[in-house]
Amino acid sequence: MQNNPIDEDAAPKAYARAQVKEVMTFQKFIEHIASHGGHNRGQVKGVLSDMCNCLVEQLLEGKKVMLDELGSFWLTLNSEGAEEMKTFTENNIIGVNILFIPGKDFENLLGRAEFNQVASRLAQNALLKAEKSGATTVDLAAIKGGNSSDSGNSSTDSGSSGNSGGSNDDGNNPL
């Protein structure tokens, strides 16, 4: 359950949270790509590494780079304002951001995704701890309240979650 950040007086509601089930390293991603295309890992790694280097180079030259199905990349700047144009210098620039707009391969992810309801990370960790110690129950109310007691109620959680996406591992909400 989460509070509405816009309406603090509204009753909490259940929301879906994407939960990362695995972090795929660059090396594993290379191996995955190589297994699909008949290329060896060295070739894939070389091309991806060169692509990253070239992408940064082109962005810093002020270009918008369009990578077809992958999407488009370009830079934006964060800066502190100056009272007059003549007093604005590069020292006013405090950040460089890369913007990315997904391409066709990233369209309709909602229609392609599968969603499974799972317990929050906090509940999963408590259940695993209980199993390892031989306990048969877990008190989720105590755990979510910050008490580390591992006895009491059933070890289920009513939160909803997707099975992909970013991580928000605060332990209090389904991810």
N, C-alpha and C positions, 0 to 999 in steps of 0.2 A: 504494500500500500504506500502511496506517495501523496504528499500534499501538492496542491496546485500552486506553483510559484507565482502565478499572476493573481490568483484569488486566495489569499491566505485563510479566509474564513470558510472556504468550500471544504466539504468533507473529503478525506483522502479517497483516492481511487486506485484500482489495480491497473497497472500499465505493463506493457511488454518491455523487456530489456534484452538486447542481444547478448549472448554469452559466448566468449571465445572458448572453444573446446580444445584448441591446440594452437601453438605459435609455430608457424612454418618458417624455418630459417631460410636464408638466401640459398644455402647449399641444397636444402631439401626441395626448394622451389625449382632450382636448376635441374635437379634430378627428375622432378616431375615433368618439366617441360621436355627434357631429353627423352623421356620414356614415350612421349606422344609424337614426336616429330622425326625420329630416326637420326637425330643429331647427337653427337657425343656431348658429355657434360662440359668439357673444355670449350667447345664451340659456343654453347649456350651461354656459359659464364662470360666468355669474351664479348659476345654480342651485347649482352645485358649491361655489362660494366662499361663498354664503350658507349652504349646508348645513354647511360646516366651521365657520363662525362660530357658527351656532346650536347645533351639536353641542357645541362647547366651552362655550358659555354654559349649556346645559342640564346638562352634566356638572358644571360648577362649582357649579350649584345643587343638586347632590346627586341628580340623576336618573339612572336607567339608561335609555338610549335604545335602543329596539329598532327596527331598520330592516329589518324583514321578511327578504327573501331575502339582504340584505347581511349582517346579523347584529346583535349587541347590543354596546353600548359602556357602560362604567362606570369609575369611578375607584377606585383603591386608594391607600393612603398607606404610605410608609416612614417610620419614626420611630425615634428613640433612646429607650430606656426610661428612665423616671424611677423613683426609689426609692418614691415615694408619689404617689397621685392628685393631691394638692394641689400638688405641685411640677411636674407635667406641664403644659407650655404649648405654644403653637403653635411655639415655637422648637425643640421636640423633633422636629417634623415636618421631615424632610430630603428628601422626594421625593414627587411625585405621579405615578402611573402610570395610563395608560389601558389598560384591559383590553378585549379584543375577542374575542368568540366568533362564529365564522363562522355564517352562516345557510344555508338550503337550497341556494342557488346554489353554495356551496363544498363541498357534500357529494360524496363519491366522486371526488375529483380523481385518485386513483390509477387508477381505471377509465377516466378521460377523458384522461389524459396519454399522450403518446408519449415514448419514451425512445430516445436515440441515444448510442452509445458515441463519445466524442470524446477527443482528446488533451488533456492538462492545458494550462493557460494558459502555463506555462513552456515546454512543448514547442511549442505553437503559435507563441509569440514567437520561439523559436530557429529554427523552420522558416522563418518569414517573414524573419527576418534573413539566414538562409542563402540563401534565394531572391533577395533583393535584392542580395546580394553575389556571386551567381553560384556559390555552393558547391553541391555535389550531395549532400552527406551532413551529418548532424548527430550529434554524440556526446552522447546524452542522459545517459549516466552522468556525464560530465564536467559537464554543465550542471546536473543535479540535485545534484551534489556541490559546486556553487558555482564551478566552473572555467568560464570563458567560451569555451573551445575549441569551434569549430564544425566539427570534422571527426571522422569515425569511423563510428559505427553508423548504422543506418536511422533515419529521422525519424518513428517511430511510438511511441505510448505505450499501455500496456495498461490504463490506468485506465478506469473506467466513469463515466458521467455522465448525468444527466437533461438536458432541454433547457429547464428553466424554474426559477424560484425565486430564492433569495438568492444573494449572492455571497460567496465565501470565496477571495480572490485572493492566497493566500500563495505561489503559484507552484510549490509542491512537490507538490500533489495535484490530481487531476482535479477540476474544479469543476462 
